[in-house]
Amino acid sequence: MATHLDLEEQEQLDQLKSFWKQYGNLITWLLIAVLAAYAGWNGWNWWQRDQAVKASAMFDELDKAAQTGDADTAARVFADMKERYPRTAFTQQGGLLAAKAQFDKGQIDPALATLAWVSANAVETEYQTVARLRAAGLLLDQKKYDEAIKQLDAATAKEFDALVADRRGDVLLAQGKKDEAKVAYAKAWSAMDEKVGYRRLIEAKLTVLGAAPVEAKK
């Protein structure tokens, strides 16, 4: 009986050796990859948290500068943020805030440059779209209509469809394209939640153009 068990165990051992010889390296590399991915994930989460904390402190500094109207300091802090922590939400928000501070000081070209960075580098499409909307408004003021339309064409966050359409209507109307402006405003009015007060302003624009929404006429 002992001999039989020994032979059976030896056979199983030989099978195990054969299996490991054939698949051992593959299993080892797969295991290494899984462990590396797990370690990398933990390290990435820690790195992200560390980056966010540091970016948050700089955002607070930028926010204080913007509130006091110090556009130059806001721009300087933002420059540091985008160099050190370009992928954090704080830096994306900081860009929008810095651009507003620059605009308030009449620094239009720097504001456009700041918004261009956000629209090109923000991770979330929502931040990209907000940056493009604001840039389109500045370009509209400068009568750079084609450039404004390009900004709006690239604004893709669905949550802002109504505002994008409304701004497109403003640009088209400034170009004298009243019929196209009506279409854009109508799209904006339809897409805007009826509970949002801004919808009444879009309605007024349509009314002035002789295209008041059917519901508004009732």
C-alpha positions in Angstrom: 0.0 0.0 0.0 2.8 2.4 0.9 4.5 1.6 -2.4 1.3 2.3 -4.3 0.9 5.6 -2.6 4.5 6.6 -3.2 4.1 5.8 -6.9 0.9 7.7 -7.1 2.4 10.7 -5.4 5.4 10.5 -7.6 3.2 10.4 -10.7 1.3 13.5 -9.5 4.6 15.2 -8.7 5.9 14.5 -12.2 2.6 15.9 -13.7 3.0 19.0 -11.6 6.6 19.5 -12.7 5.6 19.0 -16.3 2.7 21.5 -16.0 5.0 24.1 -14.3 7.7 23.6 -16.8 5.2 24.4 -19.6 3.1 27.2 -17.9 5.2 28.3 -14.9 6.7 31.3 -16.6 3.4 32.5 -17.9 1.7 32.1 -14.5 4.6 33.9 -12.8 4.5 36.9 -15.2 0.7 37.1 -14.9 1.0 37.2 -11.1 3.7 39.8 -11.3 1.5 41.9 -13.6 -1.5 41.6 -11.3 0.6 42.5 -8.2 2.3 45.4 -10.0 -1.1 46.7 -11.2 -2.4 46.5 -7.6 0.6 48.2 -6.2 0.5 50.8 -9.0 -3.2 51.5 -8.3 -2.6 52.1 -4.6 0.4 54.3 -5.5 -1.6 56.2 -8.1 -4.4 56.8 -5.6 -1.9 58.1 -3.0 -0.2 60.3 -5.7 -3.6 61.7 -6.8 -4.6 62.5 -3.2 -1.2 64.1 -2.6 -1.5 66.2 -5.8 -5.0 67.3 -4.9 -4.0 68.5 -1.4 -1.2 70.5 -2.7 -3.2 71.9 -5.6 -6.0 72.8 -3.2 -3.6 75.0 -1.2 -2.5 76.8 -4.3 -6.1 77.2 -5.5 -6.9 79.0 -2.2 -4.1 81.4 -2.9 -5.4 82.0 -6.4 -8.9 82.5 -5.2 -7.8 85.2 -2.7 -5.9 87.0 -5.4 -9.0 86.9 -7.7 -11.3 88.2 -5.0 -9.0 91.2 -4.5 -8.8 91.9 -8.2 -5.1 90.9 -8.4 -5.1 89.4 -11.8 -1.3 89.3 -12.1 -0.9 87.2 -8.9 -3.8 85.0 -10.0 -2.1 84.4 -13.3 1.2 83.6 -11.6 -0.3 81.1 -9.2 -2.2 79.5 -12.1 1.1 79.2 -14.1 2.6 77.3 -11.1 -0.5 75.1 -10.8 -0.6 74.0 -14.4 3.2 73.3 -14.3 3.0 71.2 -11.1 -0.5 69.8 -11.0 -1.9 70.0 -14.5 -4.3 67.0 -14.2 -6.1 68.1 -11.0 -9.6 69.6 -10.9 -8.3 72.4 -8.8 -6.0 73.5 -11.6 -8.9 73.4 -14.1 -11.1 75.4 -11.8 -8.1 77.7 -11.2 -7.8 78.4 -14.9 -11.4 79.5 -15.2 -11.0 81.7 -12.1 -7.7 83.2 -13.3 -9.3 84.0 -16.7 -12.2 85.8 -15.1 -9.8 87.9 -13.0 -7.9 88.7 -16.2 -11.1 89.6 -18.0 -12.2 91.9 -15.1 -8.9 93.8 -15.5 -9.3 94.1 -19.2 -6.6 91.6 -20.0 -8.5 90.0 -22.8 -5.7 88.2 -24.7 -4.2 86.7 -21.5 -7.7 85.6 -20.5 -8.2 83.9 -23.9 -4.8 82.2 -23.5 -5.8 80.9 -20.0 -9.1 79.6 -21.3 -7.3 78.0 -24.3 -5.2 76.0 -21.8 -8.2 74.8 -19.9 -10.1 73.8 -23.0 -7.1 71.9 -24.3 -5.9 70.3 -21.1 -8.9 69.8 -18.7 -9.7 66.2 -18.1 -13.4 66.7 -17.8 -15.3 67.8 -20.9 -17.5 70.0 -18.6 -14.5 72.3 -17.8 -13.5 72.2 -21.5 -16.9 73.4 -22.5 -17.2 76.1 -19.9 -13.8 77.4 -21.1 -14.9 77.4 -24.7 -18.2 79.1 -23.9 -16.4 81.9 -22.1 -13.8 82.2 -24.9 -16.6 82.4 -27.4 -18.1 85.3 -25.5 -14.8 87.2 -25.5 -14.3 86.5 -29.2 -17.8 87.7 -29.9 -17.0 91.0 -28.1 -14.0 91.3 -30.4 -16.2 90.6 -33.4 -14.1 87.5 -34.2 -17.2 85.6 -35.2 -15.6 82.7 -37.0 -13.3 81.9 -34.1 -16.2 82.1 -31.7 -18.1 79.6 -33.8 -15.1 77.2 -33.8 -15.0 77.4 -30.0 -18.7 76.5 -29.8 -18.3 73.7 -32.3 -15.8 72.1 -30.0 -17.9 72.5 -26.9 -19.3 69.0 -26.4 -20.5 68.5 -22.8 -24.2 67.6 -23.2 -25.1 69.4 -19.9 -24.3 72.7 -21.6 -26.1 72.1 -24.9 -28.7 74.9 -24.2 -26.0 77.5 -23.3 -23.9 76.6 -26.3 -26.9 77.0 -28.7 -27.8 80.3 -27.1 -24.3 81.6 -27.5 -24.2 80.4 -31.1 -27.4 82.4 -31.6 -25.7 85.5 -30.3 -22.8 85.1 -32.7 -25.1 84.4 -35.7 -27.2 87.4 -34.9 -24.1 89.6 -34.7 -23.2 88.3 -38.1 -26.6 89.3 -39.4 -27.7 85.7 -39.9 -31.2 86.2 -38.3 -32.8 82.9 -39.6 -29.9 80.8 -38.4 -29.9 82.7 -35.1 -33.6 81.8 -34.7 -32.8 78.1 -35.2 -30.1 78.3 -32.6 -32.2 80.2 -30.0 -35.1 77.8 -30.6 -32.8 74.8 -29.9 -31.5 76.6 -26.8 -35.0 77.3 -25.6 -36.1 73.7 -26.1 -33.0 72.3 -24.4 -33.2 74.6 -21.4 -35.1 73.3 -18.3 -38.3 75.4 -18.0 -37.6 76.0 -14.3 -34.4 77.9 -15.2 -35.0 81.6 -15.2 -32.5 82.1 -18.1 -35.0 80.4 -20.4 -37.1 83.6 -20.3 -34.2 85.6 -21.7 -33.9 83.1 -24.6 -37.6 83.4 -25.1 -37.3 87.2 -25.3 -34.6 86.9 -28.0 -36.9 84.7 -30.1 -39.8 87.1 -29.6 -37.8 90.1 -30.7 -36.9 88.1 -33.9 -40.6 87.3 -34.4 -40.2 83.7 -33.6 -41.7 83.4 -30.1 -42.0 79.8 -29.0 -45.5 78.3 -29.4 -45.9 77.6 -25.7 -44.9 81.2 -24.9 -47.7 82.5 -27.1 -50.4 80.7 -25.2 
